[in-house]
């Protein structure tokens, strides 16, 4: 290691191998960010025309550098499909009795609603809770087969963390129960001023149940929700399957080991569900997130193609799409790799590297994934000071590689007030800082060249489920690209409740406690019902068969 440190101090040795001058690299990075973060690309949301423009641009740059196409069918692109967030169609309607109600103003479709027509009479069923273990049943002596049931969104003792009926607060689960009992539709209403109206945000993470489900806004339930009232509704939610693209190119040196250098190319378009903007609809250009990472990746590709010291490995460059929607692109590549995972040496992920501040601190996450990452602290280039974290799990694409047993780190210059807002624009990018990051990574790569294949180590994980509404964690990494029923586990953390319960990667959670887990949102709602020390039954599908066990939080 001392000889490596000496090499790094001899900066001329490194710069001699760099074929592009700093000025040329800066000019090219400015051009890359200006194009990728321009209004022409409309925020590069995965599955849109703007994303495809970014894909074509990056593929062209890969070709110019001389990378071999390593996507599908000897091309630079690797396609994958995903379910887009639903959007309202033109045919949403509701009539109760003789009154036609206005869509969005007087009623809305529940995010878990199925498409179709519900034509029947209304029957009030209280809160629609069937809880025999609590000696409570709103359906006692009620035959709802062929009816549209009207359900109050509260519970018998309110909506709060100490409710006796906490496990039954989930509205989707109540709608599923109504469907099981033969209801042809559900209309929710709110008759409790202490209870918030349900979220009506449409999301691909919410799977439709089998019947139409609506929410009646305001106080008009007094006049409309009357047992026996005629009811006819049509739900028209467009659930489109979209195609997005990774861009994959190989710098082939004929070596046994491959280093992956990646950055996500997508952003939030006009304001995906991850937007923090609260004004009028606007393009989220994502100059820092993550045009900056793509620009540094392209600079590294150009330099490594010319650097003599780069000969110890092959280099696979991947621009991932769908990161903002849940690591879709990197998840897909690691499950459908275009070269064997076993050949991967390590992975470097670039996500938000365009806002280096005057402190010259660069975040490097995931250094616990290999002892070799201790080299990060020895790199003395650009005056950068590395602030490291150990966990291989984080909210960016390195996570997908760590879960496959690949040492993986993430470079990051920090969050800022423009994060996930339309104001993340090119004029706020620190291009000189991006150049420092580029040179830092080149130095790191050079210093690792004589280490052979890096040793992989598992890390003490951060709690990826620990948001303010969760008091417990299951200790799993969800597969956000899974579009079946339930929540598929993509990784299990040793020493956490899931591991102790014998859950495995690939298991699909379909029930947690009293909650049927139909999708990611239902899983999170189920998790929120528990406190530390609670024990709950859990049901998973494993290789197509149901497995039941208990989990202690």
VEXDREN-2710 file (C-alpha; in Angstrom, 1 decimal):
% VEXDREN-2710
k/r/px/py/pz
1/UNK/0.0/0.0/0.0
2/UNK/2.9/2.4/0.6
3/UNK/4.1/2.0/-2.9
4/UNK/0.6/2.9/-4.1
5/UNK/0.6/6.0/-2.0
6/UNK/3.9/7.1/-3.5
7/UNK/2.5/6.5/-7.0
8/UNK/-0.5/8.7/-6.2
9/UNK/1.6/11.5/-4.9
10/UNK/3.5/11.4/-8.2
11/UNK/0.6/13.2/-10.0
12/UNK/2.6/13.6/-13.3
13/UNK/2.6/9.8/-13.7
14/UNK/-1.2/9.8/-13.8
15/UNK/-1.6/12.9/-15.9
16/UNK/0.9/11.6/-18.4
17/UNK/-1.6/8.8/-19.2
18/UNK/-4.6/11.2/-19.5
19/UNK/-5.0/11.9/-23.2
20/UNK/-7.6/14.7/-22.7
21/UNK/-6.6/18.0/-21.1
22/UNK/-8.6/19.3/-18.2
23/UNK/-10.0/22.1/-20.4
24/UNK/-11.2/19.5/-23.0
25/UNK/-12.8/17.4/-20.4
26/UNK/-14.6/20.4/-18.8
27/UNK/-15.9/21.5/-22.2
28/UNK/-17.3/18.1/-23.0
29/UNK/-18.9/17.7/-19.6
30/UNK/-20.6/21.1/-19.9
31/UNK/-21.9/20.0/-23.3
32/UNK/-23.2/16.7/-22.0
33/UNK/-25.0/18.2/-19.0
34/UNK/-26.5/21.0/-21.0
35/UNK/-28.0/18.6/-23.5
36/UNK/-29.2/16.0/-21.0
37/UNK/-30.7/18.6/-18.7
38/UNK/-32.3/20.7/-21.5
39/UNK/-36.0/21.2/-21.8
40/UNK/-35.9/19.2/-25.1
41/UNK/-35.6/16.0/-23.1
42/UNK/-38.5/16.9/-20.7
43/UNK/-36.8/15.5/-17.6
44/UNK/-35.9/12.1/-19.1
45/UNK/-38.6/10.1/-17.3
46/UNK/-38.2/6.4/-17.9
47/UNK/-40.3/5.2/-20.8
48/UNK/-40.8/8.6/-22.4
49/UNK/-39.5/10.2/-25.6
50/UNK/-37.1/12.3/-23.5
51/UNK/-35.5/9.3/-22.0
52/UNK/-35.1/7.8/-25.5
53/UNK/-33.3/11.0/-26.6
54/UNK/-30.9/10.6/-23.7
55/UNK/-30.4/6.9/-24.6
56/UNK/-29.6/7.7/-28.2
57/UNK/-27.2/10.5/-27.1
58/UNK/-25.3/8.2/-24.7
59/UNK/-25.1/5.3/-27.2
60/UNK/-23.6/7.7/-29.7
61/UNK/-21.0/8.8/-27.2
62/UNK/-20.2/5.2/-26.4
63/UNK/-19.6/4.6/-30.1
64/UNK/-17.4/7.6/-30.4
65/UNK/-15.2/6.4/-27.6
66/UNK/-14.9/3.0/-29.2
67/UNK/-16.8/0.9/-26.6
68/UNK/-18.2/-2.4/-27.8
69/UNK/-22.0/-2.7/-27.8
70/UNK/-23.0/-4.9/-24.9
71/UNK/-26.8/-4.5/-24.7
72/UNK/-29.4/-6.6/-26.5
73/UNK/-28.7/-8.2/-29.9
74/UNK/-25.2/-6.6/-30.4
75/UNK/-26.6/-3.1/-29.7
76/UNK/-25.8/-0.6/-27.0
77/UNK/-29.3/-0.7/-25.5
78/UNK/-30.9/-3.2/-23.2
79/UNK/-34.7/-2.8/-23.0
80/UNK/-36.9/-3.7/-20.1
81/UNK/-40.6/-3.1/-19.4
82/UNK/-42.3/-1.7/-16.3
83/UNK/-45.8/-0.6/-15.3
84/UNK/-46.2/3.1/-15.6
85/UNK/-48.2/5.1/-13.0
86/UNK/-51.9/5.0/-14.0
87/UNK/-53.5/8.0/-15.4
88/UNK/-57.3/8.8/-15.6
89/UNK/-59.0/7.9/-18.8
90/UNK/-61.8/9.9/-20.3
91/UNK/-64.7/7.7/-19.1
92/UNK/-64.8/8.0/-15.4
93/UNK/-68.4/8.5/-14.3
94/UNK/-70.7/8.1/-11.3
95/UNK/-74.4/8.4/-10.8
96/UNK/-76.1/7.7/-7.5
97/UNK/-79.9/7.8/-7.6
98/UNK/-80.7/10.5/-10.1
99/UNK/-77.6/12.6/-9.4
100/UNK/-74.6/12.6/-11.7
101/UNK/-71.5/13.5/-9.9
102/UNK/-68.4/15.3/-11.3
103/UNK/-65.2/13.4/-11.5
104/UNK/-62.3/14.8/-9.4
105/UNK/-64.6/17.5/-8.0
106/UNK/-67.1/15.2/-6.3
107/UNK/-65.6/11.8/-6.5
108/UNK/-62.4/10.1/-7.5
109/UNK/-61.1/6.6/-8.2
110/UNK/-59.2/4.8/-5.5
111/UNK/-55.6/4.0/-6.5
112/UNK/-56.4/0.2/-6.1
113/UNK/-59.6/0.3/-8.2
114/UNK/-60.1/-2.1/-11.0
115/UNK/-61.4/-0.8/-14.3
116/UNK/-65.0/-1.6/-15.3
117/UNK/-68.6/-0.8/-14.6
118/UNK/-70.4/-1.3/-11.3
119/UNK/-74.2/-1.3/-11.6
120/UNK/-76.2/-2.2/-8.5
121/UNK/-77.8/-0.8/-5.4
122/UNK/-75.8/0.7/-2.5
123/UNK/-75.6/-1.0/0.9
124/UNK/-74.0/0.7/3.9
125/UNK/-71.7/-1.7/5.8
126/UNK/-70.3/0.7/8.5
127/UNK/-66.5/0.5/8.3
128/UNK/-66.4/-2.7/6.3
129/UNK/-64.3/-4.5/8.9
130/UNK/-64.5/-8.2/9.4
131/UNK/-62.5/-9.0/12.6
132/UNK/-63.9/-12.1/14.2
133/UNK/-60.9/-12.3/16.6
134/UNK/-62.1/-9.0/18.0
135/UNK/-65.7/-10.0/18.1
136/UNK/-66.5/-7.3/15.5
137/UNK/-68.1/-7.8/12.1
138/UNK/-69.7/-5.1/10.0
139/UNK/-71.0/-7.9/7.7
140/UNK/-72.8/-9.8/10.3
141/UNK/-76.2/-10.8/9.0
142/UNK/-75.5/-8.8/5.8
143/UNK/-75.6/-10.4/2.4
144/UNK/-73.6/-8.1/0.1
145/UNK/-73.5/-10.3/-3.0
146/UNK/-74.4/-8.3/-6.0
147/UNK/-74.4/-5.0/-4.1
148/UNK/-72.1/-1.9/-4.1
149/UNK/-71.0/-1.6/-0.5
150/UNK/-70.5/1.9/1.1
151/UNK/-67.7/1.9/3.6
152/UNK/-66.7/4.7/6.0
153/UNK/-62.9/5.2/6.0
154/UNK/-62.6/5.5/9.8
155/UNK/-62.7/2.7/12.3
156/UNK/-64.9/2.0/15.3
157/UNK/-62.3/3.7/17.6
158/UNK/-60.8/6.1/15.1
159/UNK/-57.6/6.2/13.0
160/UNK/-54.6/6.4/15.3
161/UNK/-51.6/4.3/16.2
162/UNK/-53.3/2.9/19.3
163/UNK/-56.5/1.8/17.6
164/UNK/-57.8/-1.6/18.5
165/UNK/-58.5/-2.1/14.8
166/UNK/-55.1/-0.9/13.5
167/UNK/-54.6/-4.1/11.4
168/UNK/-57.8/-3.3/9.6
169/UNK/-57.2/0.4/8.7
170/UNK/-56.0/-0.5/5.2
171/UNK/-58.7/0.4/2.8
172/UNK/-57.5/-1.9/0.0
173/UNK/-57.8/-4.8/2.3
174/UNK/-61.3/-3.8/3.2
175/UNK/-62.2/-3.6/-0.4
176/UNK/-60.7/-7.0/-1.1
177/UNK/-62.9/-8.4/1.8
178/UNK/-66.0/-6.8/0.2
179/UNK/-65.1/-8.4/-3.1
180/UNK/-64.6/-11.8/-1.4
181/UNK/-68.1/-11.5/0.0
182/UNK/-69.6/-10.9/-3.5
183/UNK/-69.8/-7.1/-3.7
184/UNK/-69.5/-5.7/-7.3
185/UNK/-68.1/-2.4/-6.2
186/UNK/-67.0/-0.2/-3.3
187/UNK/-67.6/3.4/-2.5
188/UNK/-65.7/4.9/0.4
189/UNK/-66.8/8.1/2.2
190/UNK/-65.5/10.0/5.3
191/UNK/-68.0/10.8/8.0
192/UNK/-65.4/11.4/10.7
193/UNK/-63.9/14.9/10.9
194/UNK/-60.9/13.6/12.9
195/UNK/-59.9/11.2/10.0
196/UNK/-58.0/12.4/7.0
197/UNK/-59.3/11.6/3.5
198/UNK/-57.4/8.7/1.9
199/UNK/-54.6/9.4/-0.6
200/UNK/-55.9/9.4/-4.1
201/UNK/-52.5/9.5/-5.8
202/UNK/-52.3/6.9/-8.5
203/UNK/-49.2/4.8/-8.4
204/UNK/-47.9/1.8/-10.3
205/UNK/-46.8/0.3/-6.9
206/UNK/-50.5/-0.1/-6.0
207/UNK/-52.1/-3.1/-7.7
208/UNK/-55.7/-3.1/-8.7
209/UNK/-58.2/-5.3/-6.8
210/UNK/-61.0/-7.1/-8.6
211/UNK/-63.8/-4.6/-8.5
212/UNK/-64.3/-0.8/-9.0
213/UNK/-63.6/1.3/-6.0
214/UNK/-64.4/5.0/-5.6
215/UNK/-64.2/7.7/-3.0
216/UNK/-67.0/10.2/-2.5
217/UNK/-65.6/13.6/-1.6
218/UNK/-67.0/16.1/0.9
219/UNK/-70.2/15.7/2.9
220/UNK/-72.6/14.6/0.2
221/UNK/-72.7/11.1/1.7
222/UNK/-75.6/12.3/3.7
223/UNK/-77.8/12.5/0.6
224/UNK/-76.2/9.8/-1.5
225/UNK/-75.1/7.0/0.7
226/UNK/-78.5/5.5/1.5
227/UNK/-79.1/1.8/1.4
228/UNK/-81.1/0.9/-1.6
229/UNK/-80.1/3.9/-3.7
230/UNK/-79.4/2.9/-7.4
231/UNK/-75.7/3.2/-8.3
232/UNK/-73.9/3.1/-11.6
233/UNK/-70.2/3.9/-12.0
234/UNK/-67.5/3.4/-14.6
235/UNK/-63.8/3.4/-13.7
236/UNK/-61.3/4.1/-16.5
237/UNK/-57.7/4.1/-15.3
238/UNK/-55.1/3.7/-18.0
239/UNK/-52.4/1.3/-16.7
240/UNK/-49.8/1.4/-19.4
241/UNK/-46.8/-0.9/-19.7
242/UNK/-43.8/1.1/-20.9
243/UNK/-40.4/0.2/-22.2
244/UNK/-37.2/1.8/-20.9
245/UNK/-33.6/1.3/-21.8
246/UNK/-30.2/0.8/-20.3
247/UNK/-27.2/1.8/-22.4
248/UNK/-24.3/-0.7/-22.1
249/UNK/-20.8/-0.5/-23.7
250/UNK/-17.6/-2.5/-23.0
251/UNK/-14.0/-1.3/-23.1
252/UNK/-12.5/-4.7/-24.0
253/UNK/-8.9/-5.2/-23.0
254/UNK/-9.1/-9.0/-23.2
255/UNK/-8.9/-9.3/-19.4
256/UNK/-10.5/-11.8/-17.0
257/UNK/-12.1/-9.2/-14.7
258/UNK/-14.6/-6.5/-15.5
259/UNK/-15.1/-3.2/-13.6
260/UNK/-18.6/-1.7/-14.0
261/UNK/-18.9/2.1/-14.0
262/UNK/-22.5/3.2/-14.0
263/UNK/-24.8/6.2/-13.6
264/UNK/-28.5/6.5/-14.0
265/UNK/-29.8/8.5/-17.0
266/UNK/-33.4/9.1/-16.0
267/UNK/-35.1/11.8/-13.9
268/UNK/-38.6/12.8/-13.0
269/UNK/-40.0/14.1/-16.2
270/UNK/-42.7/16.7/-15.5
271/UNK/-42.8/15.7/-11.9
272/UNK/-43.0/12.0/-11.0
273/UNK/-44.3/10.9/-7.6
274/UNK/-40.8/11.5/-6.2
275/UNK/-41.0/15.2/-6.9
276/UNK/-40.7/17.7/-4.0
277/UNK/-42.1/20.5/-6.1
278/UNK/-45.3/22.1/-4.9
279/UNK/-46.1/24.6/-7.6
280/UNK/-47.4/24.4/-11.1
281/UNK/-46.4/21.5/-13.3
282/UNK/-42.9/22.0/-14.6
283/UNK/-40.0/20.1/-16.2
284/UNK/-37.6/18.5/-13.7
285/UNK/-34.4/18.7/-15.8
286/UNK/-32.2/16.9/-13.2
287/UNK/-28.9/18.5/-14.0
288/UNK/-27.2/17.2/-10.9
289/UNK/-29.6/14.2/-10.6
290/UNK/-28.2/12.7/-12.7
291/UNK/-26.9/14.4/-15.9
292/UNK/-23.8/15.1/-13.8
293/UNK/-23.1/11.4/-13.1
294/UNK/-23.6/10.5/-16.8
295/UNK/-21.2/13.2/-17.8
296/UNK/-18.5/12.0/-15.4
297/UNK/-19.1/8.4/-16.6
298/UNK/-18.6/9.5/-20.2
299/UNK/-15.4/11.4/-19.3
300/UNK/-14.1/8.3/-17.6
301/UNK/-14.9/6.2/-20.6
302/UNK/-13.0/8.5/-22.9
303/UNK/-10.0/8.7/-20.5
304/UNK/-9.8/5.0/-19.7
305/UNK/-9.9/4.1/-23.4
306/UNK/-6.5/5.9/-23.6
307/UNK/-4.9/5.3/-20.2
308/UNK/-2.1/2.7/-20.1
309/UNK/-2.7/2.0/-16.4
310/UNK/-6.3/0.9/-17.2
311/UNK/-5.1/-2.4/-18.7
312/UNK/-5.7/-4.6/-15.6
313/UNK/-9.4/-4.9/-16.2
314/UNK/-12.1/-4.6/-18.9
315/UNK/-14.5/-1.8/-18.2
316/UNK/-18.3/-2.0/-18.6
317/UNK/-20.1/1.3/-18.8
318/UNK/-23.8/1.3/-18.0
319/UNK/-26.3/4.2/-18.1
320/UNK/-29.2/2.9/-16.1
321/UNK/-32.8/4.0/-16.6
322/UNK/-35.6/3.7/-14.1
323/UNK/-33.5/4.5/-11.1
324/UNK/-35.9/7.1/-9.9
325/UNK/-38.8/4.5/-10.0
326/UNK/-36.9/2.0/-7.8
327/UNK/-33.6/0.9/-9.3
328/UNK/-35.5/-0.6/-12.2
329/UNK/-32.6/-0.6/-14.7
330/UNK/-29.8/-1.8/-12.5
331/UNK/-32.2/-4.4/-11.0
332/UNK/-32.9/-5.6/-14.5
333/UNK/-29.3/-5.7/-15.7
334/UNK/-28.1/-7.7/-12.6
335/UNK/-30.9/-10.2/-13.2
336/UNK/-30.3/-10.3/-17.0
337/UNK/-26.6/-9.5/-17.2
338/UNK/-25.1/-9.1/-20.6
339/UNK/-21.9/-10.7/-19.3
340/UNK/-21.5/-13.1/-16.4
341/UNK/-21.8/-11.6/-12.9
342/UNK/-18.9/-13.9/-11.9
343/UNK/-16.5/-11.8/-14.1
344/UNK/-17.3/-8.6/-12.3
345/UNK/-14.5/-7.2/-10.2
346/UNK/-16.2/-4.2/-8.6
347/UNK/-18.7/-1.5/-9.4
348/UNK/-18.4/2.3/-9.2
349/UNK/-21.7/4.2/-9.2
350/UNK/-22.0/8.0/-10.0
351/UNK/-25.2/9.6/-8.7
352/UNK/-25.4/13.4/-8.1
353/UNK/-21.7/14.4/-8.4
354/UNK/-22.3/17.9/-9.7
355/UNK/-22.5/20.1/-6.6
356/UNK/-19.2/19.8/-4.9
357/UNK/-19.0/22.6/-2.4
358/UNK/-16.1/24.7/-1.1
359/UNK/-15.3/22.1/1.6
360/UNK/-14.2/19.7/-1.2
361/UNK/-15.9/16.8/0.6
362/UNK/-16.9/13.8/-1.6
363/UNK/-19.3/11.2/-0.2
364/UNK/-18.3/7.6/-0.9
365/UNK/-20.9/5.1/0.2
366/UNK/-20.4/1.3/0.4
367/UNK/-16.7/1.1/1.4
368/UNK/-17.5/-1.8/3.6
369/UNK/-18.2/-4.0/0.6
370/UNK/-14.5/-4.8/0.2
371/UNK/-11.4/-4.3/2.3
372/UNK/-9.8/-2.8/-0.8
373/UNK/-11.9/0.3/-0.6
374/UNK/-9.6/1.5/2.2
375/UNK/-7.7/2.8/-0.8
376/UNK/-10.3/5.6/-1.1
377/UNK/-8.7/7.4/1.9
378/UNK/-5.2/7.2/0.3
379/UNK/-6.2/9.0/-2.9
380/UNK/-4.6/12.5/-2.9
381/UNK/-6.0/14.2/-6.0
382/UNK/-7.9/17.4/-6.4
383/UNK/-7.8/18.2/-2.7
384/UNK/-10.9/16.0/-2.2
385/UNK/-11.7/14.7/1.3
386/UNK/-13.7/11.4/1.3
387/UNK/-16.5/11.1/3.7
388/UNK/-17.4/7.4/3.7
389/UNK/-20.2/5.1/4.8
390/UNK/-19.9/1.3/4.9
391/UNK/-23.3/-0.1/3.9
392/UNK/-23.7/-1.7/0.5
393/UNK/-27.4/-0.8/0.6
394/UNK/-28.5/2.6/-0.4
395/UNK/-31.0/4.5/-2.6
396/UNK/-29.0/4.2/-5.8
397/UNK/-27.9/1.6/-8.4
398/UNK/-24.8/0.3/-6.6
399/UNK/-27.3/-1.6/-4.3
400/UNK/-28.3/-3.9/-7.2
401/UNK/-24.7/-5.0/-7.6
402/UNK/-24.0/-5.4/-3.9
403/UNK/-27.0/-7.7/-3.7
404/UNK/-25.2/-9.9/-6.3
405/UNK/-22.0/-10.1/-4.3
406/UNK/-20.1/-7.4/-6.1
407/UNK/-18.0/-4.8/-4.2
408/UNK/-19.8/-1.6/-5.0
409/UNK/-19.3/2.1/-4.1
410/UNK/-21.3/5.2/-4.8
411/UNK/-19.8/8.7/-5.3
412/UNK/-22.0/11.6/-4.2
413/UNK/-21.4/15.3/-3.7
414/UNK/-24.4/15.8/-1.4
415/UNK/-28.1/16.8/-1.5
416/UNK/-29.3/20.4/-1.8
417/UNK/-32.4/22.5/-1.9
418/UNK/-32.9/21.8/-5.6
419/UNK/-33.2/18.1/-5.2
420/UNK/-36.1/16.6/-7.1
421/UNK/-37.3/20.1/-8.1
422/UNK/-37.5/21.9/-11.4
423/UNK/-34.7/24.2/-10.1
424/UNK/-32.0/21.5/-10.5
425/UNK/-30.6/23.2/-13.6
426/UNK/-27.3/23.4/-15.4
427/UNK/-26.3/26.8/-14.2
428/UNK/-26.0/25.4/-10.7
429/UNK/-23.5/22.7/-11.6
430/UNK/-19.9/22.9/-10.4
431/UNK/-18.1/21.6/-13.4
432/UNK/-14.6/22.1/-11.9
433/UNK/-15.8/19.9/-9.0
434/UNK/-16.9/17.2/-11.5
435/UNK/-13.5/17.3/-13.0
436/UNK/-12.0/16.7/-9.6
437/UNK/-14.3/13.8/-9.0
438/UNK/-13.3/12.4/-12.4
439/UNK/-9.6/12.6/-11.6
440/UNK/-10.1/11.2/-8.2
441/UNK/-11.8/8.1/-9.6
442/UNK/-9.1/7.6/-12.2
443/UNK/-6.6/7.7/-9.5
444/UNK/-8.6/5.1/-7.4
445/UNK/-8.9/2.8/-10.4
446/UNK/-5.1/3.1/-11.1
447/UNK/-4.3/2.3/-7.5
448/UNK/-6.4/-0.9/-7.6
449/UNK/-4.9/-2.2/-10.8
450/UNK/-2.4/-4.6/-9.1
451/UNK/-4.9/-5.9/-6.5
452/UNK/-6.5/-8.5/-8.8
453/UNK/-10.1/-9.3/-8.0
454/UNK/-11.4/-7.5/-5.0
455/UNK/-12.7/-9.5/-2.0
456/UNK/-16.4/-9.0/-1.4
457/UNK/-17.7/-8.5/2.2
458/UNK/-21.2/-8.1/3.5
459/UNK/-21.9/-5.0/5.5
460/UNK/-24.0/-4.0/8.4
461/UNK/-27.0/-2.7/6.7
462/UNK/-28.8/0.6/7.2
463/UNK/-32.5/0.3/7.9
464/UNK/-33.9/0.9/4.4
465/UNK/-37.5/0.6/5.8
466/UNK/-37.0/3.0/8.7
467/UNK/-39.1/6.0/7.8
468/UNK/-41.0/7.9/10.5
469/UNK/-44.1/5.8/10.2
470/UNK/-42.2/2.5/10.9
471/UNK/-41.3/1.5/14.4
472/UNK/-39.9/-1.8/13.2
473/UNK/-38.0/-3.3/10.3
474/UNK/-38.3/-6.7/8.6
475/UNK/-34.7/-6.5/7.4
476/UNK/-35.2/-7.1/3.7
477/UNK/-34.6/-5.3/0.4
478/UNK/-37.8/-5.2/-1.7
479/UNK/-37.7/-5.9/-5.4
480/UNK/-39.3/-2.8/-6.8
481/UNK/-39.5/-4.1/-10.3
482/UNK/-41.6/-7.1/-9.3
483/UNK/-45.1/-6.6/-10.7
484/UNK/-46.9/-9.7/-9.4
485/UNK/-49.1/-10.0/-6.3
486/UNK/-47.2/-9.5/-3.1
487/UNK/-43.8/-8.1/-2.2
488/UNK/-40.8/-10.0/-3.6
489/UNK/-37.7/-10.0/-1.4
490/UNK/-34.5/-9.1/-3.2
491/UNK/-32.1/-9.4/-0.3
492/UNK/-32.2/-10.5/3.4
493/UNK/-30.1/-8.9/6.1
494/UNK/-28.4/-11.2/8.5
495/UNK/-29.4/-10.7/12.2
496/UNK/-32.7/-9.1/11.3
497/UNK/-36.3/-10.4/11.8
498/UNK/-36.6/-11.8/8.3
499/UNK/-33.4/-13.8/8.5
500/UNK/-34.4/-15.2/12.0
501/UNK/-37.7/-16.2/10.5
502/UNK/-36.0/-18.2/7.7
503/UNK/-37.1/-15.9/4.9
504/UNK/-35.0/-16.0/1.7
505/UNK/-34.2/-13.9/-1.3
506/UNK/-36.9/-14.6/-3.9
507/UNK/-39.7/-15.2/-1.3
508/UNK/-42.8/-13.2/-2.1
509/UNK/-44.6/-11.9/1.0
510/UNK/-48.4/-12.3/0.6
511/UNK/-49.6/-11.8/4.1
512/UNK/-48.1/-10.0/7.1
513/UNK/-50.1/-10.3/10.3
514/UNK/-53.8/-9.7/9.4
515/UNK/-52.9/-7.7/6.3
516/UNK/-53.0/-9.3/2.9
517/UNK/-50.0/-8.0/1.0
518/UNK/-51.1/-7.3/-2.5
519/UNK/-48.3/-4.9/-3.4
520/UNK/-45.6/-2.7/-2.0
521/UNK/-48.0/-0.2/-0.5
522/UNK/-49.9/-2.9/1.4
523/UNK/-46.7/-4.3/2.7
524/UNK/-45.7/-0.9/4.1
525/UNK/-49.1/-0.4/5.7
526/UNK/-48.8/-3.9/7.2
527/UNK/-45.4/-3.1/8.6
528/UNK/-46.6/0.1/10.2
529/UNK/-49.0/-1.9/12.4
530/UNK/-46.2/-3.4/14.6
531/UNK/-44.1/-2.4/17.5
532/UNK/-40.7/-3.7/18.7
533/UNK/-41.2/-7.1/20.3
534/UNK/-44.4/-7.9/18.5
535/UNK/-44.7/-11.4/16.9
536/UNK/-46.8/-11.9/13.8
537/UNK/-47.6/-14.6/11.3
538/UNK/-46.1/-14.2/7.9
539/UNK/-47.0/-16.0/4.7
540/UNK/-44.7/-16.2/1.7
541/UNK/-44.7/-17.9/-1.7
542/UNK/-41.5/-19.9/-2.2
543/UNK/-41.1/-21.6/-5.6
544/UNK/-44.8/-21.4/-6.1
545/UNK/-45.7/-23.0/-2.7
546/UNK/-47.1/-21.2/0.4
547/UNK/-44.8/-21.2/3.4
548/UNK/-46.1/-19.9/6.7
549/UNK/-43.9/-18.9/9.7
550/UNK/-43.8/-16.2/12.4
551/UNK/-41.6/-13.2/12.6
552/UNK/-40.6/-11.3/15.7
553/UNK/-39.7/-7.6/15.4
END
